[in-house]
Amino acid sequence: MYGIIFLVIFLILMTGIGIWGMRKTKTLGDFFLGGRSMGPWVSAVAYGTSYFSAVLFIGFAGTQGWQFGLNALWIALGNGLIGALAAWVVLARRTRRMTQNLDTMTMPAYLQERYGAKHLKPLAASVIFFFLLPYSASVFKGLGHLFEAVFHIPYDMALLIMIAFTGVYLILGGYFAIAITDLIQGIVMFFGAIAMVAVLSSQRGGLVEILREVADQYPRHIPPEQQPRFLTILSLVFMTSFGTWGLPQMAQKFYAIKNEQVIPKAAVVTTVFALVIGFAAYLTGTFAHVFFIPETLPQNSAGILYDSIVPTLLIEHLPDVLMALILLLVLSASMSTLSSLVLVSSSSVAIDLYPSKIDAKTGKDRSVAMMRFLSAIFVIISYFISRFQFSFIVTLMSLSWGAVSGAFGAPYIYGLYWKRTSKAGAYAGLVAGLVTEIALFFLLGPANSPLAASFAILVPFAVVPLVSCFSKAPQHAIVDRAFAGLASRV
């Protein structure tokens, strides 16, 4: 009952914000970047809520919490210090300045203008559109399973509810609506995560005592020969932390900040948020070793249902009011991630492949209408992928994350810091990351997808400088324009 009441209030609020955002959205820049007017708190929480979704709370927390035990907390630490803090310190200022210098709003446009490569934008836009679909679908799937478990409604119906309300506030309000709803959702996530850990640990004598129990039970549940290797843990930390640096939906948050003065505060806020959410999620996953034994875990004929571990744990051990709050927590995480994914993916066509057109009679930019239309199409396609469940949550996320981050990470980051990075080097880096991810994913198998993604992210960092050193140097005019106002780099 509490869950339904909270859910109705939450969805009405999101719809209202979407309508409000529509009134403030006049241009394509307003729709995609909120007019580059976002302050530190909004920017920081938008980054954090886009980082974490139902994939973390439903997929990763249950899977890694059970299989890794307390070693899963290394992932949370890496997400906070590398994925959040280091990303803001290393990337935010230069990304904000360089995208302004080049007058670009998207990753494909940035790559084209930074390297003077006219074919790089459509290639990059295609990568974003096709490889972010499974990522979006994985978020829908995780959320659908949670709604199915909590409300006992059909999985299909849960998906339709999420699609309807995510679509409404995103399609109407654009980035203005996303940013404001992210702030509200972030507050729900922050306090809901703390309450979740506090209540569960209090049932076992407090946090210290329950961690001691986890450490004691883990080797009994997972024999030493079945415990993950150090390389597996390291690859997951790397993929989910450094891997975010090349994701377009994360870089977009740097484009939209109001000015460079907000960066230090935003970096601190994002880091605190990421550490709290990450540790809360993975701690909850590890608590399964205290509240379950292997025989009582959710299972089917194929084995343990890792995606059901955390939902089952919460339903059985949290009071109704807190369970309703946790439902909003996961819903908030997922809707914010979905809106960012849909916005970036639709922009790959509406901005990068569809030339901006101004209506001669009204003076309105018709690209805004195209963005809204494509956002709706992207949501619908994501629904069908989720509906027919083509793969598992973590597998879907690992493939898409590795492909996109592998393709863009090195060309994006070298472009910010190294003037000698060439057009050929950027092309080679993008292709190398993409090919490495796809090849290793199918060669090593889904079980080793984090390792495949890690190699896909790393390989281009060797390919880009190697090809750049043996290819034609970039034009001085392009480099001077891009680096205007930034410290010199060779």
C-alpha positions, 0 to 999 in steps of 0.5 A: 500500500505504501509503495503504491502511494509513494509511487503515484506521488513520485510519478505525478511529480515527475510529470509536473516537472516535465511540463515545467521543463517544456516551457523552458525548452526553446532551443536544441541547446536547451533541450540537450544541455539545459542552456549550459546553466547547471550549478554544482549541486544539480550537475553533481547529482545528475552525474551520480544518478546517471552513474547508478541504476537498477543494474547496480542494485539488482544485477551487480549488487546481488551477483558480486555481493554473493560471488565476491563477498566483501571484495565487492566493496573494492568496486564501490571504492573504485567507483567513488574515487576513480569513476566520480572524483578523478573524472571531475578533476581530470575531465570536467574543466577541459571538456567544458572549455573545449566543447565551448571552443569547438561549439559542440554539444555531443561526443560525435560532434566533439570528435569531428571538430577536434580532429577535423574528421567529417566521417568521424561524427556519423561513425561515432553517432552510429556506435552510440545509437546501436550500443546504448540500446542494450544498456538502456534495455538492461536498466528497464529489465532490472526495474521490471523484475523489481516491480514484478517482485514488489507489486506482484504485477506482470513483468510486461505491465511493469515495463510499460509503466516505466516507459510511459513515465520516463518518456513523459518527463524526458520528451516534454522537458529535455535536460531541464527536466532531467536535471531537476528530477535527478536532484530529487531522485538523488536525495531519495537515493542517498537517504534511502541507501543509508536507511537500507543498510542501517535497517538490515545491519541492525537486525544482526547487531550492527554494521560491524557485527554483520560484516564479521558474519559475512566474512565468516560465512563467505568461505563456507558458501563459496569454496576457495576454488570457486572464489573469483581471481584477483584479475576478475575483481580488478577488471570489474573495478576498472571497467565500472570506474575508469570505464565511465570516463568514455561514456557519452552520457557521463561526459555530457554532464561536463558540457552542461555545467554553468561555469568552471567555478562549480567544478570543485564543489561538484566533484566533492558532492559527486564523490560523497554521493557515489561512495554512499550509493556504491557501498550501500548497494554492494554491502546489501549484496554481501548481506545475502551471506548472512540472511541466506544459505545457498539452498535458500537463494532464489533459484530455477532449473538453471541455477541461482537467480542472482538478479533476484537476490537483492529484491528477495532480501529486501522484501523479506527483511524490510518494513513496508514503509522502508521497502516503498522508499527503496522501491523509489530509490531503485526507480530513481536510479533507473529513471535518471540513467534511462533519461540520460541514455535516451537523451544521448542516443537520440542526439546521435541522430537528431543532432549529429546526423540531422542538420539543425533546421529553423522554421521560417515562419515560427523561428523555432528549431525543428531539431527539438521536435526531432529529438523528442520524436527519436527519444520516444522511438528509442524508449520503445525499442528499449522496451522490446529488447527488455520484453523479450529478454535477449540477455542477462542484465550484467552481460548486456551492460558489460558488452555495451559499456565496453564497446562504447567506452572502448570506442570513445575513451582514448580519442576523447581523453587524448583530444583533451590533453595531447595536441599531437593526437591525429585524425588517423589516431582517433579513427584507429582508437575508435575502431580498435576499442570496438573490435577488441570488445566484440571479439573478446566478448565472444571469444572469452564468453559472457562470464569474462565480459568485464575482462573483455571490456577492460581490454577494449578500454585499454587497447586504444590508449596504446593504439591512438598515440602509436598511429598519431606518431606515424600519421599526419599531424592535425591542422594548427588552426584546429588545435589552436581553436580547441586549446584556446584558454587551456594550458599548453600540451605537446 
